[in-house]
Amino acid sequence: MRLTGLRSYLSYEWFGVSAPFDPACRLVTSPFFSPLSLGALRLLFAIYSLVTTITQTPDLAWPNKRSDPEPCDWSCYPSIFSYFTDLSYIGLVAYFWASSIQTIVFVLRGQKAYPLQKWPRILQLLHILLYTTITIFPIIVTVVFWALLASSSTFSTQYSVWSNVSQHAMNSGFTLFEILLTNAGPSPWSHITPCLVLFACYLGVAYITHATQGFYSYDFLDPSVQHGLLAVYIIGMGVGYCILFTIVKGICTLRCRLVSPHGLNPSEQVQSEALDEWEHIDVEQPKESTGSEA
């Protein structure tokens, strides 16, 4: 019986992948825009974020333009995968390309269905997990950058102004667009743990970068400088993530109840029922035998 309860926790339904998947087409609609307008806006964000990402890595985009004629190994290329800012921004790029294509195809099919609804459930799960990350991580990037990392060089040149506004301010604007102006969400509570694990895995990336390239991507992760404060920063970011997840989920829930024509996602009911089943597994007792059953 315990195994049955555990399976309910590990099911696709528990992680928000209903069957059939998204029957109300919430992921490709908005209470404020037509599907065509939503698809166009998402495509615009996808193009802008992709161009921004490419311009942040000119040596990766055009390696032959390097002025240094000497051979170069990977250590001399820009460390785009060493920074949480860049990794979370790549997540935005991936999400907006995926969601814009799904929305546009939904329009072309007469607003009846979109491809993801028929794709394997693992891809459906990955898509909604990606949605969860892009509604949380960019906000963390924005808060940490302007609170801890911004300096006088942030607006020193026109390029740095555009770059920092694009990656550390507009990223949260893109996130708020999905939170406030679409029918997607809220993410189920079951997403809080895998996304927190993914967030924590970045610490490994940061220290691998130091071991292989000799620098810390963020100064507050340097134990020789921060000492005991390092643990405070790490724990604080973990707690901040959980608080932010709760706030975003609450906002999406409120938006669904106020303006979404379909209300809450049916997967929310699935999780509630699974919890009840788990709580009552051990309460069941075997029936006592009676004379009529002898």
C-alpha positions in Angstrom: 0.0 0.0 0.0 2.9 2.4 0.7 4.2 1.7 -2.8 0.9 2.7 -4.2 1.1 6.0 -2.4 4.6 6.6 -3.5 3.7 6.0 -7.2 1.1 8.7 -6.9 3.8 11.1 -5.9 6.0 10.1 -8.9 3.3 10.0 -11.5 3.1 12.5 -14.4 -0.2 13.8 -13.0 1.5 14.7 -9.7 3.9 16.9 -11.7 1.2 18.6 -13.5 1.0 16.5 -16.7 -2.6 15.7 -17.0 -4.2 13.2 -19.4 -5.3 14.5 -21.8 -2.6 17.2 -21.6 -3.9 20.8 -21.3 -7.4 20.2 -22.7 -8.3 23.9 -22.2 -5.2 25.0 -24.2 -4.1 27.2 -21.3 -0.4 27.2 -22.4 -1.1 28.9 -25.7 -3.8 31.3 -24.7 -4.2 34.6 -22.8 -7.0 36.4 -21.1 -5.8 39.7 -22.6 -4.5 38.8 -26.1 -5.8 36.7 -29.0 -3.7 33.6 -29.7 -2.2 35.2 -32.8 -1.1 38.3 -30.8 0.3 36.0 -28.0 2.2 34.0 -30.5 3.6 37.1 -32.2 4.7 38.6 -28.8 6.3 35.4 -27.7 8.1 35.2 -31.1 9.3 38.8 -30.7 10.7 38.0 -27.2 12.3 34.8 -28.6 14.1 36.7 -31.3 15.2 39.6 -29.0 16.5 37.2 -26.3 18.4 35.1 -28.9 20.0 38.2 -30.4 21.0 39.4 -26.9 22.5 36.0 -26.1 24.5 35.9 -29.3 25.8 39.4 -28.9 27.0 38.6 -25.3 29.3 35.9 -26.8 31.0 37.4 -29.9 34.0 35.1 -29.8 31.7 32.0 -29.7 29.6 33.5 -32.5 32.5 34.7 -34.7 35.6 32.9 -33.4 37.6 33.8 -36.6 37.4 37.5 -35.7 39.7 37.1 -32.7 42.7 39.4 -32.9 45.0 36.9 -31.2 46.5 34.7 -34.0 47.6 32.0 -31.5 45.6 28.8 -31.2 42.9 29.0 -28.5 41.5 26.2 -26.4 38.1 26.5 -24.6 39.6 28.2 -21.6 40.0 31.5 -23.5 36.5 31.6 -24.8 33.8 33.6 -22.9 32.5 31.5 -20.0 28.8 31.9 -20.8 27.9 28.6 -19.1 29.7 29.8 -15.9 27.1 32.5 -15.1 23.7 31.9 -13.7 22.5 35.0 -15.5 23.4 33.5 -18.9 22.1 30.1 -18.1 18.7 31.5 -16.9 18.6 33.7 -20.0 19.2 30.7 -22.3 16.2 29.2 -20.5 14.1 32.2 -21.5 15.3 31.8 -25.1 14.4 28.2 -25.2 11.0 28.8 -23.6 9.9 31.6 -25.8 11.0 29.8 -29.0 9.1 26.7 -27.9 6.0 28.5 -26.6 5.8 30.8 -29.7 6.0 27.9 -32.1 3.3 26.0 -30.2 1.1 29.1 -30.1 1.5 29.9 -33.8 0.7 26.3 -34.8 -2.3 26.5 -32.5 -3.5 29.5 -34.5 -2.8 27.8 -37.8 -4.8 24.7 -36.7 -7.9 26.8 -36.1 -7.3 27.2 -32.4 -8.3 23.5 -31.8 -5.0 21.9 -30.7 -1.2 22.3 -30.6 1.6 19.8 -31.2 2.7 19.4 -27.5 -0.6 17.9 -26.6 0.2 14.8 -28.7 3.9 14.6 -27.9 5.4 12.1 -25.4 4.6 12.9 -21.8 8.2 13.4 -20.9 8.4 16.3 -23.3 5.2 17.8 -21.8 6.8 17.5 -18.4 10.0 19.2 -19.5 8.0 22.0 -21.0 6.1 22.8 -17.9 9.2 22.5 -15.7 10.9 24.9 -18.1 7.9 27.3 -17.6 8.4 27.0 -13.8 12.1 27.9 -14.1 11.5 30.9 -16.3 9.0 32.3 -13.8 11.4 32.1 -10.9 15.1 32.2 -12.0 15.1 35.5 -13.9 13.6 37.4 -10.9 16.4 35.9 -8.7 18.9 37.2 -11.3 17.4 40.7 -11.3 17.3 40.9 -7.5 20.8 39.6 -6.9 22.4 41.7 -9.6 20.9 45.1 -8.6 21.3 44.3 -4.8 24.9 42.8 -4.8 26.6 43.1 -8.2 25.7 46.4 -9.9 28.5 49.0 -9.8 29.5 52.2 -11.5 30.5 50.3 -14.6 27.0 49.0 -15.1 26.1 52.1 -17.1 29.6 53.1 -18.2 28.9 52.7 -22.0 25.9 52.5 -24.2 26.6 48.8 -24.8 26.8 48.0 -21.1 23.5 49.9 -20.5 21.8 47.9 -23.2 23.4 44.6 -22.1 22.6 45.0 -18.4 19.1 46.3 -19.0 18.4 43.4 -21.4 19.8 40.6 -19.1 19.1 42.0 -15.6 15.8 44.0 -16.1 14.0 42.9 -19.2 14.4 39.3 -18.2 12.1 39.8 -15.3 9.8 41.8 -17.6 9.5 38.7 -19.9 8.8 36.6 -16.8 6.1 39.0 -15.5 4.5 38.8 -19.0 4.1 35.0 -18.6 2.9 35.3 -15.0 0.4 38.1 -15.4 -0.8 38.1 -19.0 -1.2 34.4 -20.1 -3.4 31.6 -19.0 -0.4 29.4 -18.1 0.2 28.2 -14.6 0.2 28.1 -11.6 3.0 25.6 -11.3 2.1 22.6 -9.0 3.8 22.4 -5.6 5.6 19.3 -6.8 7.9 21.5 -9.0 9.4 23.3 -6.0 11.9 20.5 -5.2 13.3 19.6 -8.7 13.7 23.3 -9.6 15.4 23.9 -6.2 17.8 21.0 -6.9 18.5 22.5 -10.4 19.1 25.9 -8.7 21.5 24.3 -6.2 23.4 22.5 -9.0 24.6 25.9 -10.2 26.9 25.9 -7.1 28.7 22.9 -8.6 29.0 24.8 -11.9 30.5 27.8 -10.1 33.1 25.8 -8.3 33.9 23.7 -11.4 34.6 27.1 -13.2 37.0 28.1 -10.4 38.8 24.7 -10.6 39.2 24.8 -14.4 39.5 28.5 -15.2 40.7 30.0 -12.0 38.0 32.5 -11.2 34.7 32.7 -9.3 31.8 33.7 -11.5 30.4 35.7 -8.6 32.5 37.2 -5.8 30.1 36.3 -3.1 30.7 32.6 -3.8 34.4 32.9 -3.0 34.9 31.2 0.5 38.3 32.9 0.9 36.6 36.3 0.9 33.2 35.7 2.3 34.2 33.0 5.0 31.1 32.4 7.1 28.9 34.7 5.0 29.1 32.2 2.2 26.8 29.8 4.0 24.4 32.8 4.8 24.3 33.7 1.1 23.6 30.2 0.0 20.9 29.5 2.6 19.4 32.9 1.9 19.1 32.3 -1.8 17.5 28.9 -1.1 15.0 30.4 1.2 14.4 33.3 -1.2 13.7 30.8 -4.0 11.1 29.0 -1.9 9.4 32.3 -0.9 9.5 33.5 -4.5 8.0 30.2 -5.8 5.1 30.6 -3.3 4.5 34.2 -4.3 4.5 33.5 -8.0 2.2 30.5 -7.5 -0.1 32.7 -5.5 -0.2 35.4 -8.1 -0.9 32.9 -10.9 -3.7 31.3 -8.8 -5.3 34.7 -8.2 -5.0 35.6 -11.9 -6.6 32.3 -12.9 -9.5 32.8 -10.5 -10.1 36.4 -11.5 -9.6 36.6 -15.3 -8.9 33.1 -16.7 -12.0 31.6 -18.3 -11.0 28.0 -17.3 -10.1 28.5 -13.6 -7.4 26.4 -12.0 -5.5 23.6 -13.7 -7.1 20.2 -13.1 -3.6 18.9 -12.0 -4.1 20.9 -8.8 -6.9 18.6 -7.9 -4.8 15.5 -8.7 -2.2 16.6 -6.2 -4.8 17.2 -3.5 -6.3 13.7 -4.1 -2.9 12.1 -4.0 -2.1 13.7 -0.7 -5.4 12.5 0.8 -4.7 9.0 -0.5 -1.2 9.0 1.1 -2.6 10.2 4.4 -5.2 7.4 4.6 -3.2 4.5 3.4 -2.3 3.3 6.9 -5.7 4.0 8.3 -7.3 1.1 6.5 -7.8 -1.9 8.7 -8.6 -5.5 7.6 -12.2 -6.5 8.1 -13.0 -8.8 11.0 -14.4 -12.1 10.0 -18.1 -12.8 10.7 -20.1 -15.9 11.0 -21.7 -15.4 7.6 -18.3 -15.3 6.0 -17.1 -18.5 7.8 
